[in-house]
Amino acid sequence: MAGEAGRIIGIEHLGVAVADAAVAARSWARAFGTPEPRRERLPEHGVTTEFLPLAGATEIEFIEPLDAGGSIARYLDKRGDGVHHVALRVEGIEAMLASMRERGVELIDEHPRDGAHGTRVAFLHPRSTGGVLIELVEHPVEQRG
């Protein structure tokens, strides 16, 4: 059960921005002999994702922009393909955000929003996390374990 301030359960996934998520995911799947990736189109976030299972509950998320004006497209224009964010699996995401806000952490998302695969997510600004974009991910109760 989550404490008053929420808790980190583990590393959820590593987000990698790429020009073509399907090509990147399949090349990793072939190289490492993993199961096929799960594809999800998220037009509300301007991306298509391919989640590739690694070990345990940890995955690699390949993120492809849907349009040239979105944040992932801008990221790719500036930096090219590469690591975009680290996602931490949490319980008690609202309490965690409130506690972080009180400690002066700069939040991109003041409140959780819908994420891939029925999750709730919120991002922390890299200025507060040593230059790394952090995503907090909370799974629905029936998917926890």
Secondary structure, 3 states (H helix, E strand, C coil): CCCCCCEEEEEEEEEEECCCHHHHHHHHHHHHCCCCCEEEEECCCCEEEEEEECCCCCEEEEEEECCCCCHHHHHHHHHCCEEEEEEEEEECHHHHHHHHHHCCCCECCCCCEECHHHCEEEEECHHHCCCCCEEEEECCHHHCC
